[in-house]
Amino acid sequence: MALPTLTPEQRKAALEKAAEARAARTALLAKVKAGELSFAQLLERDDDIAKKIKVSQALRAVKGVGPAKATALMEEAGVDEKRRLGGLGAQQRKKLVDALGS
């Protein structure tokens, strides 16, 4: 299926919308990194911004969790490396929160 042809105005609007979404996700992850928001609180959020954050990015934003530990936690919880927060099941969420102790 071919992508639709966008007018320059539509393309500009789409690029601006994407930039706003990335900035909002970055701001949310910065709150987790600063300790203002716990990983469990991030999982409880029901907005599209939080749902579209990759699990690996969210885990790496937690203090003391780097790429290796994030990968290990995801494997232990049975989470695919490309999964986003909105796609996690209840058991996967519980396993991740329990493993982090948050």
N, C-alpha and C positions, 0 to 999 in steps of 0.2 A: 504494500500500500504506500503510495507516494505521499509525501508530506504536503500539506496545503501551502499554496503560495501566499505569503503575507505581504501586505503593503508596507512601505517603510514606516508608516505610523504604527501599524500593528506590531511590527518587529520591535520598534523602539519601546512600545508599551510592555511587550512581553519581556524584554530584557530588563526593564526597570522593575517589573513585578518579581522577576527571578532574583535580582540584586537585593530587593527588600526582604525576600524570604530568607536568603543566605545571611543577611545582616541580623535578622531576628533570631535565627538558629544560633548564630555565633554569640549573640548577647545572652541567650538562654544558657549556653554551655559555659560562658564566662561566669554566670551566677553559680553554677555547679562548682566550677574550679575555685571560686572565691569562698565557697562554703555557705553562701546565702541560700542555696537550694540543695537538698539532698538528692541522691539518686532515686530514692523511693518517691520523693515528692515530684520529681521529673516524670516518673512512670505514671503517677496519678493524674497528671495533666491530660485534659481531653481536647486540646486544641491541635489544629493541623501542623503548627510549627513544631511542637514536641513530637508528634507522631511521625514526622518525616526525618527525624535525626537518626543516624545510624547507631545501632547499639554499641559498636566498637568506639565510636566518637564519644558517646555519652559516658562509657566506662573510663576512657582515657581522661576525661575531664575530672574524674573523682581523684582527690588527693591520694597519692601513693599507688596509683594504678597506671602502669605504662603499657606499651603495646603487647609485651609478652604476657603480663598478668591478665590483661583484657582478653586476649586470645584464649588463655587457659580457663578463665571464668566462663566464657561463651561456650567452649567445648564441654565443660562440666555441666552447664545448664542445657545443652543440646540446642544451642542457637547458631544458625548459619551465619557466616561472616558478613553476608550482605543484608542481613535482616535489619529492619528499622523498628523503632520503639513501638509504633502503631501495630506492627505485625506480631508482637510477642503474645504468647498465650499466658494464661494465668499461672500455670506451673513454672514456666520459664521466668516470669517476673518474680515469683516467690523465691526461686532458686538464686537468682542474681542478687536480690535484696538481702537474702539470708547470708550469702557468701560475702557481701560487703559489710554486713552488720549495720546497715543504715536504715 
